[in-house]
Amino acid sequence: MSGNTAAANGMVSAGVSGNCLSRAMKATASNSVQFIGGLLALGIIWWLAIYWITQNPSLSQFEDFSPKSTFAAFPQIWEDGTIQAALTSSGFRLGWGLGLAIAIGVPIGIVFGRVKWFQNLFNVPFQFLRMISPLSWEPIAVVVFAGWEEAIIFLIAVAAVWPVVFSTAAGLAKVDPNWFKVARNLGAKPYHMVTRIIIPAILFDVLTGIRLALGVAWIVIIPAEFLGVSSGFGYAIQDARESLEYSQLMAYILVIGAVGYVLDTICVLLIKRYSWHRG
């Protein structure tokens, strides 16, 4: 009798696992179809736009912006190492700038969300600074810092720090105050408050803020590299424009979009992996 029950339980478990696997495969297939369909729709719109523009003989030079010319330019800029060099330079600046924004923004966000007088005192100044375009600081950064590398990293950090600060503070505002009372009654030290309560509770919001900061930083870094440096995607676009290599310019734009999409996807996966979901 017990053997029959065990066999029945095994069959039920196998059936449930099979259903879960089937649903996962269907979801993956659906997402893949949507992804490919979206890319095809974007490509068709791009092709139609160039086709419509080039019907005017005076605008025939826009043919260099077409999908055909753009994809034909990829082998050359890949073989000469331009894409790899730009990715290395821009990635280095992005990593340092975003790292500084996280290192500064998370502690400030925690204090901003926990200390009432600090929030009341600095809410208006922070909102004021947040609304200033990061590129507005460029002339000042050039004067203050010794080189353009430091200036660009500063601009990225200034752009990325505010999403981290306010997302961290917003996450902390959702934490039940009773958690801190219980922790204090159990003898928790400030260090334990941060590592055992605050960080796990706000990790979802911190990672969401980092995702937003990454998007802002990736947008800011391109125009920041237009002047003063001889590497990076911004420089590559500027150089292609000045040499009238418009097909290469469009190729760089596609690479920038692809890299940004990959970075954003990594952030989404981290959010799903390392955060708990509030019901």
N, C-alpha and C positions, 0 to 999 in steps of 0.2 A: 504493500500500500504506500509506504513511504517512498519507495522507488518511483512509483507512478506519479506521486506529488512532485518529487524533485524534477522528473522529466517534464511535467506540465509547466512548472516554474521556469525551467530552462527554455522551453518553447516560447513562453510569454516574453521572457527577457530578450530572446533572440528576435522576436517579432517587434518589440519596442525599439531595439537597437536598429533593426532594419528600417523601420519607419523614420527614425531620426536621421539615419544616413540618407534615405531617399529624399527627405525634406531639405537636408543640407545641400544635396546635389542639385535639386531643383532650384533652390535659392541662388546657388553659385552660377548655374546656367543662365538664370534670369538676369542676374547682375552683369554677367559677361555680355549677354545680348544687348542690354541697355547701354553698356559702356561702348561697345563697338558701334551701336546705332547712333549714339551721341556724337562720336568722332566722325562718322560718315556724314551726318547732318551738318556738322561744322565744316567739313571739307567741301560739301556741295555748295553751301552758302558762300564760302571763300571763292570757289571756282566761278560761281555765277556772278559774284561782285566784280571780279577781275574781268570776266568776259564782257560784262555790261560796260565797264569803264573803257576797255580797249576798243569798243566799237567806234569811239571817237578817234580818228586818225591822229589828232594832236596829242592824245594821251596813250599812244602805243607803247611808250617806255614803261608803262605799268605792267607790261607782260612779264617783266623781271620779278614781279611780286606774285606771280601765279604759282599754284601748287607744283606744276611741272618744273619750273625753273628753280623753285626753292629746294625741292628734293634732289634735283640734279646737282645742287651746290654742296650737299652734305658730304659726299666722299672727299672732296678737296679739303674742306675745313677740318675734317676728321683726320685725314692723312697728314696734314701739316701740323697737327697738334693744337690747333687754335681752340677747339672746344674743350679739350682736356686742361689746357693752361688756364682758360677763363673759369672753368669749373673749380679748379684748385684755388685760384686767387679770390674769386667771389665767395667760395665756401669758407676759406680761412677768415675773411672779414665778417661773414655772416656768423660763423661760429663764435668768434670773440665778442662781437656786438650783442648777440642773443644771450651768450653766457653771462656777460656783465649785466644785462637787463634782468635775467633771472636771479642772479646773485644779489642784486640790489632790490629788485621788485618784490620778491617773496617775503623777506624780512619786513620791509616797509608795509606791505599789504597786511601781514599778520598784526603788526602794531596798530595800523590804521583800523583794522577790524576789531581789535580787542580793547584799545585804550580810547575811551570816549573823548577825553579832552584833546588828545592828539588828532582825532578825526575832526572835531569841531574847529580846531585851530588851522589844520592844513587842507581841509576839503576844498575851500575856494582856491587857494594857490595851486593845488594839484590839478583841479579842473581847468584853471587858467593856462597852466603850462601844457596840459594835454591837448588843448585846442590850437597850439602853435605848430605850424607845419615844421616837421623835423628839418627839412631843407632850408628853412629860414635861418638855422643856426650855422649854416655852412661858412659864411664869411667870418664869423667869430671863431669857428673851429679851426679854420686855416691859420688864423693869427695866433691862437692859443697853443696849438699843438705843433710839434716840430716837423711833422711830415703829413702827407695826405693819407697814409695808411691809418695813422692814429685818428685823424679827423673823420675818416669814413666810419671807422669802428665807433667813434663817439656818436655820429649821426644815427647809426643803426641802433645803438643802445638807447638813445633819447627817444627814438620812434617806438621801440619795443617795450620799454619799461612800463608804460602806463597800462596796457592791457593786462600785464602780469599783476601790477599793484591792485587794480580795481577788481579783477577776477578773484584774487586771493582774499581781499577784504569781503567781497560779496559771499564767498564760500564760508568764511568764518562767521558771518552774520547769521547763517542758517544753522549753525551748530547749537544744540540744546545747551543752555547754561547749566543745567543740572549735571551734565557730564563733568564740568569743572568742579562743581561742589562735591560730587562723589569722589573725584580724584584727590581733592585736597583732604577730604576726610580720611582717605586711605593713606595719606602721607606722601602723595606724589610731589616731587620737586618740579621747579619750572622746566627743567630739561625734559622730564618725563611728560609734562603737559604738552610740550611741543612735539616730541617724537611719538608718543603713544596716543594722543588725542587729536591735536590740531592737524598735523600733517596727514594722517590717514583720513580724517574727516573732510579735509578740503582738497585732497589730491585731485579729485575730478575737476574742481574749479581751477586749480593751479594749472593743470594740463590743458584745460580749455583756454585759459589766458595765454599760455605759451603758444598754443596753436594760432590764436589771433595775432600774437606778437610776431610769430614767424611770418605770417602773411604780410603784415605791415613792413617788417624788416626786408623781406624779399622784394617788395615794391620800391622801397627807399634806396636800396643798394644800387640799383641800375642807374638812376639819374645821378647819384653821388659819384659814380665811377666815370661820368662823362668828362670830367676835368681833373687834371693833376696826376693821374696814374696812367700807366702803360700796360695794364693787365685787367682782366675781369670782363664780364659780359657787357657792362656799360661801355668800356673802352672799345670792345670788339664791335659793338653797334655803331659807335661814333666813327671808328676807322672805316667800317664798311660804307657808311654814308658818305664820308669824304672822298673815298675812292670810287664811288658810284657803283659799288657791288651790291645792288639791291637784293639780288637773290640770296646772297650770303647774309644780308641783314635780316631777311625774313627767316632764314634758317636759324639764326641766333635767337630770334623771338620765339620760335617753336621750341627750341631747347630750353629757354627760360621758363616757358609755360610748363614743359614736361618736368623739369626739375622741381618747380614749385608744387606741381601736383603730387609728385612722389614724396616730397617733404611733408605736405599736408596729410597724405595718406598714412605716413609713418606716425604722425601725431594722433590721428584717429585710432590707429591700432593700439597705441600706448594708452589712450584714454579708455578704450574697451578692456585692455588687459590689466591695468594697474589702478583702477578706480571702482568703487562700489556705486551702485545705482540707487538713488532714492526713489522710493515707491510713490 
